[in-house]
Amino acid sequence: MTLTAAHGIYAGVTLAIIGAMLFRRGVVLPALLGTLLVAWVHEKSFAGGLQAIFKANMVAAKELFGIFLIITFMVALLRSLNDLGADRRMVVPIGKMMVNGHVAFLILAGATYILSLFFWPTPAVPLVCALLVPPAVRAGLPKMGAAVAIALAGQGMALSSDYVMQVAPMLSARAAGVPASEVADKAMMLSLITGVVSIGLAYLTLFSKIRRSDDPCNEREWESVVSVQEKGEEGPRQARPPGRWAGVFALLVPLSLFGIVAVMIRSKLDGGSGLEGEDGAAFVGGVGALLLILATLAHWKGRALDRIADHLVEGLIFAVKAMGPVIPIAGFFFLGNGEFSGQILSDPERAPAFLFDLINSAQSLIPDNRFLAGFGLLIVGMMTGLDGSGFSGLPLTGGLAGAMAGASGTDPAMLAAIGQMGAIWSGGGTVIAWSSLVAVAGLTGVSTVELVRKNFFPVLFGLILSTGTAILIGG
């Protein structure tokens, strides 16, 4: 297709969005205005441009609403477990296994990873910090070491793959025009490589600072952590005594969640779909909804009819706060994908794929080099993460992955997964001081800037190694 003025505007707005991210500014406004301008110029109608704003957001909302639902159910489940006191009962026994600082570091990272994989780090981290950091510090792990373990395992390794809830893979896959299951599998592999490398390097840098379990400094540092958590607004939502059903659900919920993973793995090994993408999200959401019903009935009995609605509202509010800004951004980048642009513009049969057209027209300028394409997507992903979100850049990296795959001869799903790694490891809360890393630093009583310094080189080295590996084995 011949490039038009609308293509030029689309390219300019895309650069403006990247620039806004670099300067830590919101990108919703340029995305909305960009949608208006591109459609206005393309359709030669201001009214058509106004309609395109609404249609783009409607298409994005329709495509992404499943993501909102899965977040809603899982957060609501966590709230119902808090009512029972089962959330604390699930993790308290883990603290008793922390016999020294070295074991505490590994247990803290492992527990954070598992909880964050199922519930996302934002609701899981306060629970981990409140119940597992104090015994870890008492065992000899410096509070900075605890903060590093939580950030890298939860907001890095777990969130960057998002393998269970599959919010991130679906966002990346939608924009790239590939199945979410392909992105999910590749993102899982890359997240494990990046996570193991970064956590391993971070542990080596902390090794000499981990104290003996009988060191007197442990008690003083433990007291400082506890005092910070008591003064802070975050932490355990409410210190309610565990009810009689707490033990039952403290066992039932982990078994159910691990059962989900077992079913997914079994389905994949048997040659099935692996319950990934929308099917996997529906399965996880259904199990979460059933556990939510049972937990609410167990605690509230007759009042469960009202309380379950409250928990669902809490979950939906959390989902909207976390993902709401992504809708207009995704709407703009959906204009760049021919699969969606026809639904947004008035002439579906002749609607251009703006981003794909731009990339295709520049194919002669793009070197046929997988390494340049892969590391280019990694850099773009890390740049989009500078806004402190991690998810807002996924429509861009996914769209670029789909558009660049042909010119570079690289698997689009692999490129999308690489971009996802860059965006979430940077913006999700490991190396950006103004991201959710603030919560980890606050709950552990360490400096956010110092925590960024501790994380930066291990994360960077892990991302470089995982990207190089991905290009070599999955081009």
N, C-alpha and C positions, 0 to 999 in steps of 0.2 A: 504493500500500500504506500502511496505517495505521502510524504510527511506534510502536515498542514500547520497553520498557526496554532491550532489547538494542541498539536504535539509539542510545539515549542513552549507553550504555556505550561503543559504538563511537566516537561523537563525542568522548567524554572521553579515551579512549585515544589517539585521533589527536592531540588537543591535547597530551597528555602526551608523545607521541613528538616533536612539534615543539618542545616545551619542553626536552626532553632534548638535542635537537640544538643548541638555542640556548645551552645551558650546557655544550656539548662533552662530553656524556655518551653512553655507548653506548645504543642503542635496541633491541637484541636482546631484552633482558629484558622491557621493557614490551610489545614486540610479541608475545612468547610468552604472557605473562600476559593480554594483551588478547584474544588468540585464545581462550584458555581461558574467560575471563569472558563474552565475547560468546556463544560457543557454549553455555556452561552455562546462561545465562539464557534464550537463545532456545529451547533444547531441553528446558529444565527438568530437566536430567540432568547430574550432575557427571561421570559416566562418558562421556556424549556430549561434554562439554567436553574431556576428556582425549583422546578419539579425534580431536577436531577439531584439536588441536595437531599430532598426527602427520599427519593427512590434509592439513592446510594446508601443512605443510613438504614432504610428499610431492608434492603438486600443484605447488608452487613449484619443487621440485627437478626434476621431470619437465619442466616448461616451460622451465627455465633451463639444463638440462644441456648443451644444444648450445653455450651460451656458454662453459661450462667446457672443452669439448673444443676449441673454436677457439683459446682462450687456450693450452691445453696444447700443441697442435701448433706454434703460432707461437713460443712460448718455447723449446720443445724444438729447433726449427730454429735459433734464435739460438745455443743452447748448442752445437749440432753445428758451426755456422760458427765459433764460438770455438775449437773443437778444431783446425780446419783453419787458423786464422789469417785466414780469409776475411772476417770481420767488420771487421778492421782494414784489410785491403786494399781494401774497398769505400769507405772514407771518407778514407783518407790522401790520395789524389789531390785530393780537394776542398780540403784545406788549402793545397795549392800555388797555388790560384786566389785566395787572400786577399792581394791586392796592397796593400790599405790597409784602414783600420778601417771605412770605410763599406761597402766591398764585403764585408768579413768579417762585418759585422752581417747583411747580406742573405743571404749564403751560409749562415751559421750557422742563421738562422731557417728557410731553405728545407730544409736537410739534416735539421734536427730534425723539421720537419713531416712530411717524407716517411717517415723512419724510424719516427716515432711513429704514423703512420697505419697502418703495416703491423704493427708489433711492440708498440705501446703505449709510452708514455713511460717507464714504470718500468724495463724492461730496456734501452731505447734511450738514455736520458739518460746513464748512466755511460759508454757507448761514445762518445757525442758529446763529453762533457766531457773525457774522457781524450785524445781524438785530435784534436779540432777547436778546443777552447778555447785551448790553448797557441799554435798558429799565429795564431789570431785576435787574441790579446792582443799577440803579437809584431808584428802588422801595424798596431797602433795602437788597437784596440778596448779600452776599459777593461773589466776583468773584470766590473764591474757591468752593463755593456752586454751582455756575453756571457750573463750569467745572465738578464737580461730577455728577450733574444731566444729563449733555450732555453725558458724558462717559458711565454711567451706563444704561441710556435709549437707546442710539443709538448704541454704540459699544459693549454693553452687551446684553440687552434684545432684541433689534430688530435684530441685526446681528446673534445672537446665534440661533434664530428660522428661520430667513430668509424665513418666511412663504409665502410671495408673490412671490419673484423672485425664491426661492427654489434652489439656488445654493448649499448651504451647505447640505440640505437633500438629494439632488441627488448625491453629492459626497459620503456621508456616505452610502446611500442605494446601490449604485453601488458596493462598496467594500464589503458590508455585504451580498449582494445577496437577498435583500428584496425590495418590492415596495417603491418608494420614498414617496408616500402618507402616509404610515405607520410611517416612520421616521419623516415626517413633522408634523403630528398631535401630536406625542409624544414630539417632540422638542418644539413645540409651548407651550404645557402644562408646560414643565420643564422650559422654558425661562420665562414664566409669574411668576411661583413660585419664581425662582431665582431673577428675576427683582424686583418684588414687595417687597420681603424680603430685598434685598440689598438696594434698593432705600429708603425703609422705615427706615432701620437702619441708613443709611447715613443721612437722614433728621433729625432723632433724635439727632445724634451727632452734627449737624449744628444748631439745634433749637435755642440754647442760643446765637448764633453768628449772627442770622438774625436781622437786625436793623429795626427801625421804618422808614416809608417812608419819614419822614421829618428830618431824622438824617443828619447833615452836612457832615458826613463821606461819605455818598452816592455819593455826587457830586465829591469829590476827587477821589474816587475809579472809578467812571464812566469816569473821565478824563484819568485815567491811562489805563483803558481798551481801550478807543478810540485811545489813542496815540500808544499803542502796535499794534493795528490793522492797523493804518495808516502807521507804519514803516514796518510791516511784509509784506512778499510777498504774503501770502494767505489772503483770505477775499473775498469780492465781486469780481467777475472776472473783471467787469468794471462797473463803476457807470454811466450807461446809463439811461437817463430819460425814464420813462415808455411810450410806444407808445399807440396809441388809442385802440389797441387790447389787451393791458395788462390786463385790467379789465375782459374782456371776458374769456381769458384763465386762469386767476387767479381763476375764478369760474368753468370753464369747466374741467380743469385738476383734481382738487380735487374730483369733482363729478364723473368723469370717474373712478378714482382710487378706490373711495369708492364703485362705482358700480361693479367693479371687485370683491371686497371682498363679496358684497351682492350676486352676481351670484355664487361664490364659495360656500358660506354658503347654499344658496338655493338648489344648486345641491346636496350637501351632505345631507341635510335634506330630499330631495326627494328620497334618496337612490341611487343617481348617483355616479359618480366617484369623485365628489367634485372638478373637474378640478384641480387635483393636479399632482405633478411630471411633466412629459414632457407636458401633456395637459395643465396644469396650466401655465407653463412657456410660452408655445406657445400663450395662450390667453393673458397673460400680455404683451408679446412681440408684439403681433398684435395690441393691443390697444395703446401701446407706439408708435409703428410705425405710426399708423393713426394720433395720436396727433402730432407727429413730423412733418408729412407732412403738416397738417393744420397750425401749428405754423410757420413753415418755409415759407409757401405760404403767410400767413398773414403779416409777417414782410418784407420779401425780394421780394415778388411778382415775377417779371420776372427773378430775379437773384436766385430764389429758386432752380433752377436746379443745380446750382453749390454749393450753400451753404449747401444744405442737404447732399451732399457728404462729405463736410468738417466736418459736425457734426458727421456723421457716422464714419469717420476716427478717430476723437477725441475719440468717444466712444469705437472703437475697440482698439485703443492704450491703453486706460485706462484698458480695459478688459485684454489685453495681459500682461500689467504690473502687474495687480492684480492676474491673474490666470495662466499666462504662466509657472512659475516654478512648478506648480502642475502637469503638464502633465507627465514629466519623473518620478516623485514620484509615481503618480497613476499607470504609466506603470509598475513599479517594483512591486507594491503591487497587481496589477492585475494578475501577475504571481502566486500569492498565492491563487487565486480563480479559481477553475476548470472551471467556466463559460467562463473565458477569456484566461486562459493559453493555451488552445488548439488553439486559434487564433494566439498566439505568437510563439509557438514552432512548429517544422516541423511535428510532429506526433500528430494531434489533438485527435485521439481516445485514445492514451495512455499518454497524457500529465497529469502530476500530478498537484494537487493543493497544492503547497508547504506549504503555511501558514496553511491551513486547515489540511493537513497531520500531520504537526508538533504538532498542538494543539490536534488532535485526538489521536496521539501516547502518549501524556502526560495526557490523561484523568484521568488515575488512580492517578496522582499526583495533579490534580485540585480538590479542595474540592467542594462537591455538595452544594454550599452555594451561594445564590443569592447576599447577601450583599458583600461578597468578590469579586464576579465577577463585581458587579455594581461599588463599590468604587475603584476596581482595574482599570476599564475602565476610571473612572473619573480622577484618578491619572495619567494614561498614557496620557489621553487627555490634562491635564494641563501641563505635561512634554513636549508634542509636541508643545504646545503653546509658549514655552520658546524661540522659534526662532523669535517671534514677528509677526508672520503671522496669525495663527489661522486656516487657511485652508489647509496648507501643511500637517498637521497631520491627516486630515480626512480619507484619504485612509487607513492609518494604524489603526485608531480606528474602522473604519467600518469593515475592514478585521478581526480584533480581535473579534469584536462583533459577526460576523457571525460564526467564528470558535469556540468561547467559549460558544455559546448559548446552544448547546446540552449538554455539560458536566455540566453546572450549572443549567440547566432547566429554563433558562430565555429567554424571548422574544428577538430575535436578534435585532428587530427594536428599542426596548427600550434601549438595551445596546448601540446600535449605537447612539441613541439620547443623552445618558449620556456622551459618549465619545465626542460627538459634543459640548455639554455644556462646558466640561472641556477645550477643545481646543480653542474655540472661546472666552469664557469669560476670559481666561488667555491671549492668543495671539492676540485676536481681538482688544484689546485696552482698557482694564480696569485696569489690575494689572501688566503689563509689561512695564517698563519705556522706552524701546527701540522700542515699537510698535507704531501704529498710535496714541497712547495717546499723543505723542509729539505734534501733530497738535492741539489737544484740549487745552493742556497746553499753547502752544504758542499763540493761538488766544484769550485766556482768560487772559493771562499775569500772570500765576501762575507757580510754580515750578513743574516740571514733577515728581520728586521724592516725593514731598509732596503730590501730587495728588494720586500717587500710595499708599501711606500710608493711605490716607483717604478712598480709595476704598477697600483696601485689606481685612479687616475683614468682612465688610458687604458682599462682593462677596463670600468669603470663606464660611461664614455661610449660605448664600443663596444656594450655590452649594451643601453643605452637606444636607441641608433640602430637596432640590428638588430631590437629588439622593435617599435619604431614602424613600421619598414619592413614587418615581417611582418604587422602588423595592417592596414596600409593596402592591401597587395597580396593578402593571403591570407585575408581575413575570411570 
